[in-house]
Amino acid sequence: MLQALLGAESLAKDKKWEESYRAFNMVLLAEPENIRGLMGFGVVCFETRKLDEALEAFSTILRLKPHHVEALRSQILVLAASKMEDECLKALAAYMVGRDEEDTALAFAAQTYKELGRLDDAARMIDQALIHAKFGREVKYRDIRAEITGLPKPSAVRGRVNICCCCAPGMDGFIYDIIRMLEPYCRTVTCVSARPEDHFRAVEGADFVWLEWGNQLTQLILSQKNLFRFRDMGRGRYRQVAVRLHSYEIYDGLVEKIDFSMASDIVFVSTFMKELFLNKNIASAANRRLHVIRNGIDVKRFSFVPREPKPGGEAKIAFLGFISYKKDPMLMLHAFSHLAKTRPDLTLHVAGTFQDKRYEIGMPHFIEAAGLGDRVKFYGHISDADRWLADKDYILCSSLNESQGVGLLEAMSRGCRPLIYNFPGAMDLYPAEYLWTTFDDLDRLFESGPDPADCSAMVAEYYSKTREVRSWLGIILNELRMQEQPLPFNRPDSDENVVCPTPPFGTPLA
């Protein structure tokens, strides 16, 4: 019988699956409880997608030897491939007992969660594996993490680019998540300082320079033209420099004071901002590579909770963001006052700090004069948006302009229904059914707006942090350059190359 077993294993090693399947069957007909034969038979069945037979083989081993680790791991893989989630998670929990600091076990759990489609849990487990990694296994685990998040494998990227990100103090809120996700691919230095000489020193060691915001600091750094020449590579070799513009720099005319001749790339956070910039006809920006990379959020931080519509009930409207002229908070209050007239249980919840004393005085005055009393509540700065949004039903935007509106994205990811004012450029950012222009539109949107699950899915598809980082990698690693496409809605007459999913039925439109 040993010879028959060895022959079956040899056939399996050579990936002669059908022959080995028959050979293991013969072994098990003679010895139904042969552990080695059951193990080999289960593996062959798994490889040939005979999942029911594979599960039976591994379950038989565990009945005979309850602590057989390889059989348990194999059973978990079969359950995951069969999408038997409850049974798989129960078996995985049994396997992980006492192994919560064992890197190989944590990596196995991550891959199991990935197979089940539970990507948040998969990312959490592989992060733990990286913390406890031994014997140089970090490279493998970083590749697994990249697969989970949809980024290129770090091991496939040739060489290591030195990146320097320069930013003024207090304006660095958008950079750290991106820098953290770039670290497996690049050596990163972040310089947040008001001292120009600190930035000059940081740039000296960089291959790629990222200047965050088109403000006075960027103007000063770009004016130091010799700073961007590689001293050890002769004349004509310069560092790659990307300037990221948000919105205020374009509106306030700061970009017109910047000499972009040393920049290789200019990054915009929306198509609308790019068009405003191009309308200025800045000579030094001619022939620069232009990119649109929308701000993203880490959707894993916001757990979606479905909400039932409350058109006449005790609905809660949220407002999330700084209270400044850009957000047009008086329009927010007028919009709420309009909705509240016919909805006596409606309340407004405002999270954010005042940036103008006029609003700090004027808004309570309006609330009292309009008879809204205790139906409007101010929370100031909040540190945990996910928790604060848990019981809110709607997210209201009244802004004069938004790049994307990170607070809006976070709220929709959480499950809040959007009530977004149709500011200039809004149609390039959000589907038309999310927007209101008049109070009549607002009424209709409140009563019969988009489904929260669709809104959350839209954010995950078009505004994830992974998508944002993938686009940055495309700029940094030239051979992987990717241009961000316009969003595939509200642009039926556009002559741009809009990439849309193929319809799941019929013949795709030409």
GUKOLGU-249400 format. One record per residue (C-alpha): x, y, z. Coordinates in steps of 0.05 Angstrom, whole numbers, plus 5000, padded with zeros to 4 digits. Last residue first. Layout:
<X:X | Y:Y | Z:Z>
...
// end
This chain:
<X:4589 | Y:6042 | Z:4405>
<X:4538 | Y:6020 | Z:4457>
<X:4550 | Y:5952 | Z:4488>
<X:4502 | Y:5898 | Z:4461>
<X:4450 | Y:5871 | Z:4510>
<X:4460 | Y:5860 | Z:4584>
<X:4511 | Y:5873 | Z:4639>
<X:4529 | Y:5941 | Z:4609>
<X:4604 | Y:5950 | Z:4601>
<X:4631 | Y:5996 | Z:4655>
<X:4646 | Y:6066 | Z:4632>
<X:4713 | Y:6099 | Z:4614>
<X:4703 | Y:6170 | Z:4591>
<X:4751 | Y:6191 | Z:4536>
<X:4737 | Y:6265 | Z:4533>
<X:4691 | Y:6294 | Z:4479>
<X:4637 | Y:6305 | Z:4531>
<X:4564 | Y:6306 | Z:4509>
<X:4539 | Y:6253 | Z:4557>
<X:4579 | Y:6281 | Z:4617>
<X:4534 | Y:6274 | Z:4678>
<X:4566 | Y:6207 | Z:4697>
<X:4628 | Y:6168 | Z:4682>
<X:4677 | Y:6207 | Z:4726>
<X:4733 | Y:6238 | Z:4685>
<X:4793 | Y:6192 | Z:4676>
<X:4855 | Y:6195 | Z:4720>
<X:4918 | Y:6190 | Z:4677>
<X:4963 | Y:6130 | Z:4691>
<X:5039 | Y:6129 | Z:4689>
<X:5066 | Y:6060 | Z:4705>
<X:5131 | Y:6066 | Z:4665>
<X:5142 | Y:6134 | Z:4696>
<X:5140 | Y:6112 | Z:4768>
<X:5123 | Y:6177 | Z:4805>
<X:5064 | Y:6196 | Z:4762>
<X:5032 | Y:6128 | Z:4760>
<X:5047 | Y:6118 | Z:4834>
<X:5005 | Y:6180 | Z:4847>
<X:4948 | Y:6149 | Z:4808>
<X:4952 | Y:6085 | Z:4849>
<X:4952 | Y:6128 | Z:4912>
<X:4886 | Y:6161 | Z:4893>
<X:4854 | Y:6095 | Z:4875>
<X:4876 | Y:6065 | Z:4941>
<X:4848 | Y:6125 | Z:4979>
<X:4780 | Y:6108 | Z:4951>
<X:4740 | Y:6162 | Z:4915>
<X:4714 | Y:6130 | Z:4850>
<X:4693 | Y:6059 | Z:4868>
<X:4686 | Y:6063 | Z:4944>
<X:4650 | Y:6130 | Z:4939>
<X:4601 | Y:6103 | Z:4887>
<X:4588 | Y:6041 | Z:4930>
<X:4570 | Y:6085 | Z:4990>
<X:4522 | Y:6126 | Z:4947>
<X:4490 | Y:6063 | Z:4918>
<X:4480 | Y:6034 | Z:4989>
<X:4450 | Y:6100 | Z:5012>
<X:4395 | Y:6096 | Z:4957>
<X:4389 | Y:6161 | Z:4920>
<X:4339 | Y:6216 | Z:4939>
<X:4264 | Y:6210 | Z:4945>
<X:4238 | Y:6256 | Z:5000>
<X:4300 | Y:6297 | Z:5014>
<X:4318 | Y:6303 | Z:4940>
<X:4248 | Y:6326 | Z:4922>
<X:4248 | Y:6379 | Z:4977>
<X:4318 | Y:6402 | Z:4958>
<X:4298 | Y:6410 | Z:4885>
<X:4240 | Y:6455 | Z:4908>
<X:4291 | Y:6492 | Z:4950>
<X:4329 | Y:6508 | Z:4887>
<X:4396 | Y:6480 | Z:4862>
<X:4398 | Y:6409 | Z:4889>
<X:4447 | Y:6352 | Z:4875>
<X:4453 | Y:6277 | Z:4889>
<X:4410 | Y:6258 | Z:4829>
<X:4459 | Y:6294 | Z:4783>
<X:4514 | Y:6243 | Z:4799>
<X:4574 | Y:6274 | Z:4836>
<X:4641 | Y:6303 | Z:4819>
<X:4637 | Y:6333 | Z:4749>
<X:4566 | Y:6359 | Z:4762>
<X:4591 | Y:6393 | Z:4825>
<X:4638 | Y:6437 | Z:4784>
<X:4605 | Y:6503 | Z:4803>
<X:4560 | Y:6489 | Z:4864>
<X:4498 | Y:6447 | Z:4857>
<X:4483 | Y:6441 | Z:4932>
<X:4491 | Y:6370 | Z:4958>
<X:4436 | Y:6335 | Z:4999>
<X:4468 | Y:6266 | Z:5004>
<X:4437 | Y:6207 | Z:5042>
<X:4481 | Y:6183 | Z:5099>
<X:4507 | Y:6111 | Z:5096>
<X:4577 | Y:6113 | Z:5126>
<X:4609 | Y:6119 | Z:5057>
<X:4561 | Y:6177 | Z:5043>
<X:4584 | Y:6212 | Z:5107>
<X:4658 | Y:6202 | Z:5092>
<X:4650 | Y:6227 | Z:5021>
<X:4612 | Y:6288 | Z:5043>
<X:4664 | Y:6304 | Z:5095>
<X:4719 | Y:6298 | Z:5043>
<X:4684 | Y:6349 | Z:4999>
<X:4707 | Y:6338 | Z:4928>
<X:4746 | Y:6400 | Z:4909>
<X:4687 | Y:6439 | Z:4937>
<X:4657 | Y:6506 | Z:4918>
<X:4604 | Y:6555 | Z:4943>
<X:4586 | Y:6502 | Z:4994>
<X:4516 | Y:6485 | Z:5018>
<X:4527 | Y:6411 | Z:5032>
<X:4479 | Y:6371 | Z:5076>
<X:4491 | Y:6300 | Z:5098>
<X:4429 | Y:6259 | Z:5114>
<X:4409 | Y:6205 | Z:5164>
<X:4455 | Y:6215 | Z:5223>
<X:4460 | Y:6161 | Z:5277>
<X:4530 | Y:6134 | Z:5262>
<X:4558 | Y:6200 | Z:5235>
<X:4593 | Y:6217 | Z:5301>
<X:4625 | Y:6149 | Z:5306>
<X:4654 | Y:6151 | Z:5236>
<X:4674 | Y:6224 | Z:5243>
<X:4719 | Y:6210 | Z:5304>
<X:4759 | Y:6272 | Z:5323>
<X:4702 | Y:6322 | Z:5324>
<X:4713 | Y:6397 | Z:5324>
<X:4654 | Y:6439 | Z:5348>
<X:4590 | Y:6401 | Z:5364>
<X:4536 | Y:6452 | Z:5346>
<X:4462 | Y:6433 | Z:5352>
<X:4403 | Y:6460 | Z:5312>
<X:4332 | Y:6439 | Z:5332>
<X:4340 | Y:6472 | Z:5401>
<X:4308 | Y:6537 | Z:5379>
<X:4290 | Y:6538 | Z:5305>
<X:4246 | Y:6599 | Z:5313>
<X:4275 | Y:6635 | Z:5253>
<X:4299 | Y:6693 | Z:5297>
<X:4334 | Y:6645 | Z:5346>
<X:4369 | Y:6605 | Z:5291>
<X:4387 | Y:6670 | Z:5254>
<X:4420 | Y:6700 | Z:5316>
<X:4457 | Y:6634 | Z:5331>
<X:4485 | Y:6639 | Z:5259>
<X:4506 | Y:6712 | Z:5262>
<X:4552 | Y:6711 | Z:5323>
<X:4598 | Y:6652 | Z:5306>
<X:4586 | Y:6668 | Z:5232>
<X:4615 | Y:6738 | Z:5241>
<X:4672 | Y:6711 | Z:5284>
<X:4699 | Y:6674 | Z:5223>
<X:4734 | Y:6606 | Z:5224>
<X:4682 | Y:6571 | Z:5267>
<X:4699 | Y:6499 | Z:5283>
<X:4664 | Y:6438 | Z:5254>
<X:4607 | Y:6389 | Z:5267>
<X:4536 | Y:6416 | Z:5256>
<X:4475 | Y:6374 | Z:5273>
<X:4408 | Y:6395 | Z:5243>
<X:4342 | Y:6368 | Z:5269>
<X:4275 | Y:6347 | Z:5236>
<X:4218 | Y:6331 | Z:5283>
<X:4171 | Y:6386 | Z:5259>
<X:4178 | Y:6370 | Z:5185>
<X:4137 | Y:6421 | Z:5145>
<X:4176 | Y:6483 | Z:5163>
<X:4240 | Y:6443 | Z:5178>
<X:4258 | Y:6434 | Z:5105>
<X:4258 | Y:6509 | Z:5092>
<X:4296 | Y:6524 | Z:5157>
<X:4348 | Y:6471 | Z:5138>
<X:4360 | Y:6505 | Z:5071>
<X:4363 | Y:6574 | Z:5104>
<X:4413 | Y:6547 | Z:5155>
<X:4458 | Y:6515 | Z:5101>
<X:4453 | Y:6578 | Z:5059>
<X:4479 | Y:6616 | Z:5120>
<X:4536 | Y:6566 | Z:5126>
<X:4564 | Y:6584 | Z:5057>
<X:4618 | Y:6529 | Z:5061>
<X:4670 | Y:6575 | Z:5029>
<X:4650 | Y:6632 | Z:5077>
<X:4673 | Y:6591 | Z:5136>
<X:4647 | Y:6539 | Z:5185>
<X:4698 | Y:6483 | Z:5177>
<X:4667 | Y:6417 | Z:5157>
<X:4612 | Y:6366 | Z:5170>
<X:4538 | Y:6383 | Z:5167>
<X:4490 | Y:6328 | Z:5188>
<X:4415 | Y:6323 | Z:5180>
<X:4378 | Y:6280 | Z:5231>
<X:4310 | Y:6250 | Z:5215>
<X:4256 | Y:6243 | Z:5268>
<X:4199 | Y:6227 | Z:5221>
<X:4166 | Y:6258 | Z:5161>
<X:4212 | Y:6234 | Z:5105>
<X:4249 | Y:6183 | Z:5148>
<X:4282 | Y:6137 | Z:5097>
<X:4310 | Y:6072 | Z:5127>
<X:4384 | Y:6073 | Z:5137>
<X:4436 | Y:6020 | Z:5118>
<X:4500 | Y:6023 | Z:5160>
<X:4566 | Y:6027 | Z:5122>
<X:4628 | Y:6023 | Z:5165>
<X:4675 | Y:6081 | Z:5154>
<X:4750 | Y:6071 | Z:5167>
<X:4756 | Y:6020 | Z:5111>
<X:4735 | Y:6074 | Z:5061>
<X:4802 | Y:6108 | Z:5069>
<X:4784 | Y:6172 | Z:5034>
<X:4804 | Y:6199 | Z:4966>
<X:4822 | Y:6266 | Z:4937>
<X:4814 | Y:6265 | Z:4862>
<X:4875 | Y:6260 | Z:4818>
<X:4870 | Y:6301 | Z:4755>
<X:4937 | Y:6304 | Z:4718>
<X:4973 | Y:6356 | Z:4675>
<X:5042 | Y:6344 | Z:4646>
<X:5074 | Y:6412 | Z:4636>
<X:5077 | Y:6437 | Z:4564>
<X:5056 | Y:6508 | Z:4584>
<X:5057 | Y:6522 | Z:4658>
<X:5108 | Y:6579 | Z:4652>
<X:5060 | Y:6616 | Z:4605>
<X:5000 | Y:6617 | Z:4652>
<X:4939 | Y:6619 | Z:4607>
<X:4890 | Y:6635 | Z:4665>
<X:4836 | Y:6592 | Z:4631>
<X:4880 | Y:6532 | Z:4642>
<X:4875 | Y:6540 | Z:4718>
<X:4799 | Y:6545 | Z:4716>
<X:4796 | Y:6482 | Z:4672>
<X:4841 | Y:6443 | Z:4720>
<X:4798 | Y:6465 | Z:4779>
<X:4736 | Y:6439 | Z:4743>
<X:4770 | Y:6373 | Z:4727>
<X:4782 | Y:6361 | Z:4801>
<X:4840 | Y:6352 | Z:4851>
<X:4892 | Y:6380 | Z:4804>
<X:4964 | Y:6355 | Z:4796>
<X:5017 | Y:6394 | Z:4757>
<X:5076 | Y:6354 | Z:4732>
<X:5147 | Y:6369 | Z:4709>
<X:5155 | Y:6432 | Z:4751>
<X:5217 | Y:6475 | Z:4740>
<X:5181 | Y:6522 | Z:4691>
<X:5123 | Y:6530 | Z:4739>
<X:5142 | Y:6601 | Z:4759>
<X:5089 | Y:6618 | Z:4811>
<X:5056 | Y:6686 | Z:4818>
<X:4996 | Y:6668 | Z:4774>
<X:4984 | Y:6607 | Z:4819>
<X:4968 | Y:6653 | Z:4878>
<X:4909 | Y:6683 | Z:4841>
<X:4859 | Y:6675 | Z:4898>
<X:4813 | Y:6627 | Z:4861>
<X:4871 | Y:6583 | Z:4837>
<X:4907 | Y:6580 | Z:4904>
<X:4841 | Y:6570 | Z:4939>
<X:4826 | Y:6507 | Z:4899>
<X:4872 | Y:6447 | Z:4909>
<X:4937 | Y:6449 | Z:4869>
<X:4989 | Y:6395 | Z:4873>
<X:5057 | Y:6412 | Z:4846>
<X:5098 | Y:6354 | Z:4819>
<X:5174 | Y:6359 | Z:4810>
<X:5218 | Y:6308 | Z:4775>
<X:5291 | Y:6325 | Z:4790>
<X:5332 | Y:6353 | Z:4735>
<X:5385 | Y:6329 | Z:4686>
<X:5406 | Y:6381 | Z:4634>
<X:5478 | Y:6389 | Z:4655>
<X:5515 | Y:6333 | Z:4689>
<X:5490 | Y:6275 | Z:4730>
<X:5524 | Y:6285 | Z:4797>
<X:5495 | Y:6354 | Z:4812>
<X:5423 | Y:6333 | Z:4797>
<X:5390 | Y:6400 | Z:4780>
<X:5328 | Y:6418 | Z:4821>
<X:5360 | Y:6464 | Z:4872>
<X:5392 | Y:6505 | Z:4815>
<X:5323 | Y:6533 | Z:4800>
<X:5310 | Y:6563 | Z:4869>
<X:5247 | Y:6599 | Z:4846>
<X:5208 | Y:6534 | Z:4852>
<X:5220 | Y:6533 | Z:4928>
<X:5196 | Y:6606 | Z:4937>
<X:5131 | Y:6598 | Z:4896>
<X:5117 | Y:6531 | Z:4931>
<X:5123 | Y:6566 | Z:4999>
<X:5079 | Y:6624 | Z:4975>
<X:5023 | Y:6577 | Z:4956>
<X:5008 | Y:6525 | Z:4902>
<X:4991 | Y:6470 | Z:4952>
<X:5034 | Y:6408 | Z:4967>
<X:5101 | Y:6408 | Z:4930>
<X:5120 | Y:6336 | Z:4914>
<X:5193 | Y:6327 | Z:4895>
<X:5218 | Y:6264 | Z:4861>
<X:5291 | Y:6242 | Z:4859>
<X:5303 | Y:6271 | Z:4928>
<X:5365 | Y:6283 | Z:4971>
<X:5373 | Y:6358 | Z:4957>
<X:5298 | Y:6370 | Z:4965>
<X:5302 | Y:6360 | Z:5041>
<X:5358 | Y:6411 | Z:5048>
<X:5319 | Y:6464 | Z:5009>
<X:5256 | Y:6449 | Z:5050>
<X:5291 | Y:6461 | Z:5116>
<X:5323 | Y:6525 | Z:5087>
<X:5253 | Y:6552 | Z:5073>
<X:5234 | Y:6552 | Z:5147>
<X:5158 | Y:6546 | Z:5157>
<X:5164 | Y:6471 | Z:5162>
<X:5130 | Y:6406 | Z:5143>
<X:5183 | Y:6365 | Z:5107>
<X:5162 | Y:6293 | Z:5093>
<X:5216 | Y:6245 | Z:5070>
<X:5198 | Y:6181 | Z:5033>
<X:5238 | Y:6123 | Z:5006>
<X:5192 | Y:6093 | Z:4954>
<X:5150 | Y:6031 | Z:4938>
<X:5131 | Y:6004 | Z:5007>
<X:5127 | Y:6077 | Z:5032>
<X:5074 | Y:6100 | Z:4982>
<X:5016 | Y:6079 | Z:5027>
<X:5043 | Y:6119 | Z:5086>
<X:5056 | Y:6180 | Z:5041>
<X:4984 | Y:6179 | Z:5016>
<X:4955 | Y:6173 | Z:5086>
<X:5001 | Y:6230 | Z:5109>
<X:4987 | Y:6281 | Z:5054>
<X:4918 | Y:6311 | Z:5060>
<X:4923 | Y:6343 | Z:5130>
<X:4989 | Y:6377 | Z:5116>
<X:4966 | Y:6449 | Z:5113>
<X:4978 | Y:6468 | Z:5186>
<X:5053 | Y:6477 | Z:5175>
<X:5073 | Y:6489 | Z:5102>
<X:5086 | Y:6428 | Z:5058>
<X:5143 | Y:6395 | Z:5022>
<X:5140 | Y:6321 | Z:5003>
<X:5207 | Y:6289 | Z:4986>
<X:5209 | Y:6224 | Z:4948>
<X:5270 | Y:6179 | Z:4937>
<X:5252 | Y:6126 | Z:4885>
<X:5270 | Y:6054 | Z:4899>
<X:5292 | Y:6006 | Z:4845>
<X:5248 | Y:5964 | Z:4799>
<X:5176 | Y:5957 | Z:4823>
<X:5153 | Y:5884 | Z:4821>
<X:5171 | Y:5872 | Z:4894>
<X:5124 | Y:5929 | Z:4914>
<X:5065 | Y:5891 | Z:4883>
<X:5020 | Y:5941 | Z:4846>
<X:4960 | Y:5967 | Z:4886>
<X:4891 | Y:5935 | Z:4892>
<X:4886 | Y:5939 | Z:4968>
<X:4887 | Y:5864 | Z:4979>
<X:4940 | Y:5851 | Z:4926>
<X:4983 | Y:5906 | Z:4956>
<X:4977 | Y:5874 | Z:5024>
<X:4999 | Y:5807 | Z:4995>
<X:5059 | Y:5841 | Z:4963>
<X:5077 | Y:5874 | Z:5030>
<X:5072 | Y:5806 | Z:5063>
<X:5121 | Y:5774 | Z:5014>
<X:5171 | Y:5830 | Z:5024>
<X:5163 | Y:5828 | Z:5100>
<X:5182 | Y:5753 | Z:5102>
<X:5255 | Y:5769 | Z:5117>
<X:5263 | Y:5718 | Z:5172>
<X:5207 | Y:5743 | Z:5217>
<X:5144 | Y:5786 | Z:5209>
<X:5107 | Y:5805 | Z:5274>
<X:5087 | Y:5876 | Z:5253>
<X:5079 | Y:5854 | Z:5180>
<X:5033 | Y:5798 | Z:5201>
<X:4991 | Y:5848 | Z:5240>
<X:4984 | Y:5891 | Z:5177>
<X:4965 | Y:5827 | Z:5140>
<X:4909 | Y:5815 | Z:5189>
<X:4880 | Y:5885 | Z:5185>
<X:4883 | Y:5885 | Z:5109>
<X:4845 | Y:5818 | Z:5106>
<X:4793 | Y:5843 | Z:5156>
<X:4780 | Y:5904 | Z:5112>
<X:4781 | Y:5861 | Z:5050>
<X:4726 | Y:5813 | Z:5071>
<X:4716 | Y:5784 | Z:5001>
<X:4717 | Y:5712 | Z:5026>
<X:4782 | Y:5698 | Z:4989>
<X:4811 | Y:5761 | Z:5020>
<X:4791 | Y:5738 | Z:5089>
<X:4827 | Y:5672 | Z:5077>
<X:4889 | Y:5709 | Z:5051>
<X:4891 | Y:5751 | Z:5113>
<X:4882 | Y:5690 | Z:5158>
<X:4942 | Y:5657 | Z:5124>
<X:4983 | Y:5720 | Z:5135>
<X:4964 | Y:5720 | Z:5209>
<X:4984 | Y:5646 | Z:5214>
<X:5051 | Y:5660 | Z:5181>
<X:5064 | Y:5719 | Z:5226>
<X:5050 | Y:5684 | Z:5292>
<X:5028 | Y:5737 | Z:5342>
<X:4954 | Y:5718 | Z:5344>
<X:4971 | Y:5644 | Z:5341>
<X:4944 | Y:5619 | Z:5408>
<X:4875 | Y:5605 | Z:5379>
<X:4880 | Y:5624 | Z:5305>
<X:4860 | Y:5556 | Z:5279>
<X:4795 | Y:5554 | Z:5319>
<X:4777 | Y:5624 | Z:5294>
<X:4791 | Y:5601 | Z:5223>
<X:4744 | Y:5541 | Z:5231>
<X:4688 | Y:5587 | Z:5255>
<X:4703 | Y:5637 | Z:5200>
<X:4699 | Y:5582 | Z:5147>
<X:4634 | Y:5553 | Z:5174>
<X:4601 | Y:5622 | Z:5172>
<X:4630 | Y:5640 | Z:5104>
<X:4614 | Y:5578 | Z:5063>
<X:4639 | Y:5614 | Z:5000>
<X:4662 | Y:5547 | Z:4971>
<X:4732 | Y:5575 | Z:4962>
<X:4731 | Y:5598 | Z:5035>
<X:4707 | Y:5530 | Z:5059>
<X:4761 | Y:5496 | Z:5018>
<X:4815 | Y:5541 | Z:5045>
<X:4791 | Y:5530 | Z:5117>
<X:4791 | Y:5455 | Z:5107>
<X:4863 | Y:5459 | Z:5083>
<X:4884 | Y:5498 | Z:5144>
<X:4849 | Y:5447 | Z:5189>
<X:4881 | Y:5389 | Z:5152>
<X:4949 | Y:5421 | Z:5159>
<X:4939 | Y:5432 | Z:5233>
<X:4917 | Y:5361 | Z:5252>
<X:4890 | Y:5375 | Z:5322>
<X:4823 | Y:5337 | Z:5315>
<X:4857 | Y:5273 | Z:5289>
<X:4804 | Y:5223 | Z:5266>
<X:4748 | Y:5273 | Z:5259>
<X:4798 | Y:5324 | Z:5233>
<X:4821 | Y:5274 | Z:5180>
<X:4749 | Y:5260 | Z:5159>
<X:4736 | Y:5335 | Z:5153>
<X:4795 | Y:5341 | Z:5107>
<X:4770 | Y:5287 | Z:5060>
<X:4697 | Y:5310 | Z:5061>
<X:4718 | Y:5381 | Z:5045>
<X:4759 | Y:5357 | Z:4986>
<X:4701 | Y:5315 | Z:4960>
<X:4654 | Y:5375 | Z:4963>
<X:4706 | Y:5420 | Z:4931>
<X:4720 | Y:5380 | Z:4869>
<X:4754 | Y:5442 | Z:4842>
<X:4811 | Y:5402 | Z:4808>
<X:4863 | Y:5432 | Z:4855>
<X:4818 | Y:5421 | Z:4915>
<X:4805 | Y:5349 | Z:4896>
<X:4880 | Y:5337 | Z:4889>
<X:4892 | Y:5368 | Z:4958>
<X:4837 | Y:5327 | Z:4990>
<X:4865 | Y:5262 | Z:4960>
<X:4934 | Y:5278 | Z:4986>
<X:4908 | Y:5291 | Z:5056>
<X:4862 | Y:5230 | Z:5055>
<X:4921 | Y:5186 | Z:5033>
<X:4966 | Y:5212 | Z:5088>
<X:4911 | Y:5202 | Z:5140>
<X:4894 | Y:5131 | Z:5117>
<X:4824 | Y:5123 | Z:5146>
<X:4791 | Y:5092 | Z:5085>
<X:4848 | Y:5041 | Z:5075>
<X:4836 | Y:4996 | Z:5015>
<X:4785 | Y:5041 | Z:4980>
<X:4828 | Y:5099 | Z:5004>
<X:4889 | Y:5076 | Z:4965>
<X:4848 | Y:5064 | Z:4902>
<X:4818 | Y:5134 | Z:4907>
<X:4888 | Y:5163 | Z:4915>
<X:4907 | Y:5131 | Z:4848>
<X:4844 | Y:5155 | Z:4813>
<X:4855 | Y:5227 | Z:4835>
<X:4930 | Y:5220 | Z:4818>
<X:4911 | Y:5202 | Z:4747>
<X:4862 | Y:5260 | Z:4742>
<X:4910 | Y:5310 | Z:4772>
<X:4974 | Y:5296 | Z:4734>
<X:5005 | Y:5357 | Z:4768>
<X:5075 | Y:5324 | Z:4770>
<X:5072 | Y:5327 | Z:4846>
<X:5003 | Y:5296 | Z:4843>
<X:5029 | Y:5237 | Z:4802>
<X:5086 | Y:5228 | Z:4852>
<X:5037 | Y:5229 | Z:4910>
<X:4995 | Y:5174 | Z:4877>
<X:5057 | Y:5132 | Z:4866>
<X:5079 | Y:5141 | Z:4938>
<X:5010 | Y:5118 | Z:4962>
<X:5012 | Y:5057 | Z:4916>
<X:5082 | Y:5039 | Z:4942>
<X:5059 | Y:5047 | Z:5014>
<X:5000 | Y:5000 | Z:5000>
// end
